[in-house]
Amino acid sequence: MQRKYCTVFALIISISFAFADNLSANNWSSDDDTLPEVLPKKMRDKSDDEIQKAVFQAYENQLKVISEYTGHTLDPESPYGFFKDEMPISNARTSTPESDLIFYNNGIRGFIAHIKNSIIIKWVPNQVVTELGWKEMSVRGRYTFMNSSYFDQGKYHIQLQDVKYLANTTLSENTESYPSTVPKSSISYKSVKVSFTGGLPEVIKISDSSNVKHFLEDIVFQQVADRVVKDMRNNITAAIRQVIKPYIIIKNDTNTNFPGTNGKLPTGSVGYSISNMVISGLANAEHKLKKVTSKIATNTVTADVRTTIHNLDGKFDFKLEESKPTVGKATFTISRINVNISFNMLKPVECKAEVVVNQSNIKYGTKLSADIEKTLTNAFVDNIKIQLNTIICKASGQMIKPGK
């Protein structure tokens, strides 16, 4: 089978993803220490039960991500987001027992000047850690201050140093469940300076002005955090898609290069061949981790996975090598293919795959005898079983990098 299929076992655990101003670069690395097959080696001082639980959690999260991106069905429509340099901030009135301070015509600048932008994907816990950093940002606008004895108006300027955005979002089901908001505490800073053009004194310590503190940390930071999480969504989705892409079991919903097969009819005198096979519906796949069994004393961590593919259809060409060759086309439907895989993460050559093809129905465009139809149908079904069995186990052996 061509490389339209890849292994179901996605074992890259952590990536760092850095972006240019338009957030479109593709630079990542992995933290291999938390790969499911590496976890047992890192946890040798733990019990088999603890290892089983840790590996199960990491592996189950991986399969959820694989399922989400099977067949490209949930690729982001626009691969990358981008930051505009300025963002408006809503008008706000801050009140204390002593005074009111109103901020309006507000805007924050400095988004595109980020000095750090990374996405770290962690399978345990089920998490995406996004971090951005800016050396400085500024908030400008107009203000009105009033208390029982004083009134002041003018322009204000808030200068922030070493601003950081740090947020955790869910990894699996990222496209469907990605949040629209994150806590305002996702934004932090090291220092602030607030100046006013009117008569209000400069603020260096945010604790000296509860009005400014409320506006900045409760209102501005919440809106900035929500803006960043919105603009980063497609970048996170694209990063996950790129890192998982080589490991998903089904890269495309339709496979136009599924290998054919050949043989001889039961009489033994006439050869046949099946070629140009096309299968659609491969994205209708469900992956479930049934169990993980750990026996470290025997260097064994076995994962049992069930993959089910529903509602397949397609076509193929066939040929009978008679004195006057018979050629034709056939269409088929398959209700379901069940694949049960069991392999040792620490020794991937120890792998078994059982493939069951359920309710296949083939219609031949050329009139054939019942016996010939039966032979071709059996050859077609057996070929699917052999290809899936061979390639899945071969791929499971290739997924573990040398030296792991």
Backbone hydrogen bonds, N-H to C=O, Kabsch-Sander energy under -0.5 kcal/mol:
donor,donor_aa,acceptor,acceptor_aa,energy
2,Q,257,N,-0.8
5,Y,2,Q,-1.2
6,C,249,I,-1.2
10,A,8,V,-1.0
11,L,9,F,-0.8
13,I,11,L,-0.6
16,S,29,S,-0.6
18,A,27,N,-1.4
23,L,20,A,-2.6
27,N,18,A,-0.6
28,W,26,N,-0.5
31,D,14,S,-0.5
32,D,30,S,-1.0
34,T,31,D,-1.5
35,L,32,D,-1.8
38,V,35,L,-1.3
39,L,35,L,-2.4
41,K,38,V,-0.7
42,K,38,V,-1.8
43,M,39,L,-1.3
44,R,41,K,-0.7
46,K,43,M,-2.6
51,I,47,S,-2.2
52,Q,48,D,-2.6
53,K,49,D,-2.0
54,A,50,E,-2.1
55,V,51,I,-2.8
56,F,52,Q,-2.6
57,Q,53,K,-2.2
58,A,54,A,-2.1
59,Y,55,V,-2.7
60,E,56,F,-2.8
61,N,57,Q,-1.9
62,Q,58,A,-1.7
63,L,59,Y,-2.2
64,K,60,E,-1.7
65,V,61,N,-1.8
66,I,62,Q,-2.7
67,S,63,L,-2.6
68,E,64,K,-1.9
69,Y,65,V,-1.7
70,T,66,I,-0.7
70,T,67,S,-0.7
71,G,250,I,-2.2
72,H,69,Y,-1.8
73,T,70,T,-1.2
75,D,72,H,-1.5
83,F,21,D,-0.9
87,M,108,I,-2.4
89,I,106,N,-1.8
92,A,103,F,-2.5
94,T,92,A,-0.5
94,T,101,L,-2.6
96,T,99,S,-2.8
100,D,146,M,-2.6
101,L,94,T,-2.6
102,I,144,T,-3.1
103,F,92,A,-3.2
104,Y,142,R,-2.5
106,N,89,I,-0.7
107,G,140,R,-2.1
108,I,87,M,-2.8
109,R,138,S,-2.8
110,G,85,D,-1.1
111,F,85,D,-1.5
113,A,110,G,-0.9
114,H,111,F,-0.7
115,I,133,G,-2.8
116,K,133,G,-1.3
118,S,131,E,-2.9
120,I,129,V,-3.0
121,I,15,I,-0.7
121,I,119,I,-0.5
122,K,120,I,-0.5
122,K,127,Q,-3.1
127,Q,122,K,-2.5
127,Q,125,P,-1.7
128,V,169,T,-3.1
129,V,120,I,-3.2
130,T,128,V,-0.6
130,T,167,A,-2.7
131,E,118,S,-2.6
132,L,165,Y,-2.2
133,G,116,K,-2.2
134,W,163,V,-2.6
135,K,113,A,-0.5
137,M,160,L,-1.8
138,S,109,R,-1.7
139,V,158,I,-2.5
140,R,107,G,-2.6
141,G,156,Y,-1.4
142,R,104,Y,-3.0
143,Y,154,G,-2.6
144,T,102,I,-1.8
145,F,152,D,-3.6
146,M,100,D,-2.3
147,N,150,Y,-2.4
152,D,145,F,-2.6
154,G,143,Y,-1.7
156,Y,141,G,-2.3
157,H,195,S,-2.1
158,I,139,V,-3.3
159,Q,157,H,-0.6
159,Q,193,K,-3.2
160,L,137,M,-3.0
160,L,158,I,-0.6
161,Q,191,S,-2.4
162,D,135,K,-2.9
163,V,134,W,-1.9
164,K,188,S,-2.6
165,Y,132,L,-2.9
166,L,164,K,-0.5
166,L,186,S,-2.5
167,A,130,T,-2.1
169,T,128,V,-2.4
174,N,171,L,-1.1
177,S,173,E,-2.9
178,Y,174,N,-1.1
186,S,183,P,-2.1
187,I,184,K,-1.8
188,S,164,K,-2.3
190,K,161,Q,-2.2
191,S,161,Q,-1.1
192,V,204,I,-0.6
193,K,159,Q,-1.9
194,V,203,V,-2.7
195,S,157,H,-2.4
197,T,155,K,-2.4
203,V,194,V,-2.7
204,I,202,E,-0.5
206,I,204,I,-0.6
208,D,205,K,-2.4
209,S,206,I,-1.4
213,K,209,S,-2.5
214,H,210,S,-2.2
215,F,211,N,-2.2
216,L,212,V,-3.0
217,E,213,K,-2.6
218,D,213,K,-0.6
218,D,214,H,-1.7
219,I,214,H,-1.1
219,I,215,F,-0.7
220,V,215,F,-2.9
221,F,216,L,-2.2
223,Q,219,I,-2.0
224,V,220,V,-2.6
225,A,221,F,-2.8
226,D,222,Q,-2.1
227,R,223,Q,-1.9
228,V,224,V,-2.7
229,V,225,A,-2.4
230,K,226,D,-1.6
231,D,227,R,-2.5
232,M,228,V,-2.3
233,R,229,V,-0.5
233,R,230,K,-0.7
236,I,232,M,-2.6
237,T,233,R,-2.6
238,A,234,N,-2.8
239,A,235,N,-2.4
240,I,236,I,-2.6
241,R,237,T,-2.5
242,Q,238,A,-2.4
243,V,239,A,-2.3
244,I,240,I,-2.2
245,K,241,R,-1.4
247,Y,244,I,-2.0
248,I,244,I,-1.0
248,I,245,K,-0.6
251,K,4,K,-2.0
251,K,249,I,-0.5
253,D,71,G,-0.5
255,N,279,I,-2.9
256,T,254,T,-0.6
258,F,277,M,-1.0
261,T,274,I,-1.5
263,G,272,Y,-2.1
265,L,270,V,-3.2
268,G,265,L,-2.8
271,G,269,S,-0.5
272,Y,263,G,-3.0
273,S,319,K,-1.8
274,I,261,T,-3.3
275,S,317,D,-2.4
277,M,258,F,-0.7
278,V,315,K,-2.6
279,I,255,N,-2.3
280,S,313,D,-3.4
281,G,253,D,-0.6
282,L,253,D,-2.4
284,N,281,G,-1.8
285,A,283,A,-1.9
286,E,308,T,-2.7
288,K,306,R,-2.7
290,K,288,K,-0.8
290,K,304,D,-2.4
291,K,304,D,-1.2
293,T,302,T,-2.7
295,K,300,T,-3.4
298,T,295,K,-1.7
299,N,296,I,-1.9
300,T,295,K,-1.6
302,T,293,T,-2.6
303,A,343,F,-2.5
304,D,291,K,-2.6
305,V,303,A,-0.6
305,V,341,I,-2.8
306,R,288,K,-3.1
307,T,305,V,-0.5
307,T,339,V,-3.0
308,T,286,E,-2.5
309,I,337,I,-2.5
310,H,284,N,-2.6
311,N,335,S,-2.2
312,L,334,I,-2.6
313,D,280,S,-1.9
314,G,332,F,-1.9
315,K,278,V,-1.7
316,F,330,A,-2.1
317,D,275,S,-3.0
318,F,328,G,-2.4
319,K,273,S,-1.9
320,L,326,T,-3.1
321,E,271,G,-3.1
321,E,319,K,-0.5
322,E,320,L,-2.2
326,T,320,L,-1.9
327,V,325,P,-0.6
328,G,318,F,-2.0
330,A,316,F,-2.5
331,T,363,K,-2.3
332,F,314,G,-2.2
333,T,361,N,-2.0
334,I,312,L,-2.7
335,S,358,N,-0.9
335,S,359,Q,-1.5
336,R,358,N,-1.5
337,I,309,I,-2.4
338,N,356,V,-2.7
339,V,307,T,-3.0
340,N,354,E,-2.7
341,I,305,V,-3.1
341,I,339,V,-0.6
342,S,352,K,-2.7
343,F,303,A,-1.8
344,N,347,K,-0.6
344,N,350,E,-1.9
345,M,301,V,-3.1
345,M,343,F,-0.7
347,K,344,N,-0.7
350,E,347,K,-2.6
351,C,349,V,-1.6
352,K,342,S,-2.7
354,E,340,N,-2.7
355,V,353,A,-0.5
356,V,338,N,-2.8
358,N,336,R,-3.2
358,N,356,V,-0.6
361,N,333,T,-2.7
363,K,331,T,-3.0
364,Y,362,I,-0.5
365,G,329,K,-3.3
373,E,369,S,-2.4
374,K,370,A,-2.3
375,T,371,D,-2.2
376,L,372,I,-2.6
377,T,373,E,-2.6
378,N,374,K,-2.5
379,A,375,T,-2.2
380,F,376,L,-2.4
381,V,377,T,-2.4
382,D,378,N,-2.7
383,N,379,A,-2.0
384,I,380,F,-1.6
385,K,381,V,-2.1
386,I,382,D,-2.7
387,Q,383,N,-2.6
388,L,384,I,-2.3
389,N,385,K,-2.6
390,T,386,I,-2.7
391,I,387,Q,-2.6
392,I,388,L,-2.2
393,C,389,N,-1.5
394,K,390,T,-2.1
395,A,391,I,-2.9
396,S,392,I,-2.1
397,G,393,C,-1.3
398,Q,394,K,-1.3
399,M,395,A,-1.3
401,K,399,M,-0.6
404,K,401,K,-1.7
